């Protein structure tokens, strides 16, 4: 579930979901830690925020299949 207008959750539900996906898998956690020095500065710097976020989204979803 994604709450883009803030009616159900106060905060960023997408970030919470991505963090949960990464934490629930040991190999995703390892990939996220390895990519942190590269992706985190991109995610924090406004002009490249989309690129950094896309890297973390890929890490959270790589290998997932539709239910």
JOVEN-V326951 format. One record per backbone hydrogen bond with DSSP energy under -0.5 kcal/mol. NH is the residue of the N-H (numbers start at 0). CO is the residue of the C=O. If there is no record, write none. Layout:
NH;CO  NH;CO
//
This chain:
3;1  10;8  12;10  15;11  16;12  17;13  18;14  19;15  20;16  21;17  22;18  23;19  24;21  28;24  29;25  30;26  31;27  32;28  33;29  34;30  35;31  37;34  38;34  39;35  41;37  42;38  43;39  44;40  45;43  47;44  48;45  51;47  52;48  53;49  54;50  55;51  56;52  57;53  58;54  59;55  60;56  61;57  63;60
//
